Amino acid sequence: MDIIRIQNMSFYGHHGVEASERELGGIFHVDVELGLDLHAAGESDAIADTVDYKAVYELVAEVQRGNRFRLIEAFAHAVAEGILANFEIEQVTVRVRKASVPLGGLIDHTEVEITRSAR
């Protein structure tokens, strides 16, 4: 299986467990790894034989914009399910990072990684 990676897509969103997080919002970073066979795309050099990166970005942006998740786990799951439903791939891994998490101390970010396969 080959991999396409789109890394560090950045969004401002209103997701979080705490009401203040949902009200004020914060920065979220998303990576996706798409598992598929890229042999045909390598030979043809045609976008029709691969996944359009812009379309994937737009799907992630729409999932982020159209929802207010309490958990980044749910955010990652929704992105994965959306990608699997809209693109011909075998597997997707989604990582969502959240900065400024109110844990009572200084941290860089929290991150969730999920992997889902086509059924």
N, C-alpha and C positions, 0 to 999 in steps of 0.2 A: 504494500500500500504506500502511495506517495502522500505527501503532506503539503498543503498550502497554509501558511501562517499569516494572519493579519494581527499585528501586535500594537498594543498600547493605544487603542482608540479611546479618546478621552471625552467625557460627557459631564455636564453639570446636571444633577438630578436630585429629586426629593424623596430619597429612600432611606429607611432606617427604622429601628425599633422605637426609639424615643421620638415623641411628638416634636421636639425641637429640631431633630434631624430632618424630619419630613417637612417642617415649616421653613427652615433656613436653607436646606439643601447642602450639597457638597460635591466634590469631585470623585468620579468613578472612572476606572480604567478597565478596558475589556480587551482580552486576547482571544482569538479563535484559531483553532487548528482543524483543518478540514482534511479528512482522510479519504482518498479516492485514487483511482487509476488515472495517471496523467500521460500514459503512453500515447494515446491518440493526439492529445494537445501538443506533445513534444514533436510528433511527426508532422502534424498539419500546420502548426503555428497559427491556429484559428481559435478565436475566443469561444466559438460554439462548442469546442471540445474540452472546455474547462469550466470553472466557476468564475463568474464576473465578480471581482473583488468589490467593485462599487455597489453592486446589488446586495452583497453581504453586509457591507458597512451600513447601507440604508436600512436594512432589516434590523440590525442591532440598534441603530439610532431610533427607529420607530418603537421597538420594544421598550427602550429606555424612556422615551418621551411619553408613551401612551400608558404608563403604569406608575404606581407608587408602591414599590415593594417594601415590606418590612425587613426582609432578609435578602442578603446578596445571593444566598443559595437559590431563592426563588427567581431572582433576576437571571442568574446563570442558566437555570433550568428552562426558563421561558425563551432565552436566546437559543439554546441548543435545540429545543423542540421546534422553534420557528425555522431554524436553518435546515433541520432534517425534513421538515414539511415542504420546503421551497426549493431545495437544491438536490441534485442527484449525487449524493455522497454516501460513503459507507459508514463513516464515523465522524463525530465532532467532539472536540475538547474545548471547553469555554473556561476562561479564568476571569473573574471579576475581582478587582482590587478597590478598596475604599480607604481613602485617606481621612484623617481627623476623626477617628473612631473614639467615642467617649468611654474609655476604659479606666480612667482614673490615673493614667500615667502617659508618658511619651512613647509613642510607637510611630513607625513609618506608615504602615498600612495593615489592613487585614486582607486576606485573599481566600477565595473559594475556587476550587477547580473541580469540574465535573466532566465526565466523558459519557457520551450516549452513542448508541449504534442504530443504524437503520434497521427496521423490523422486517 
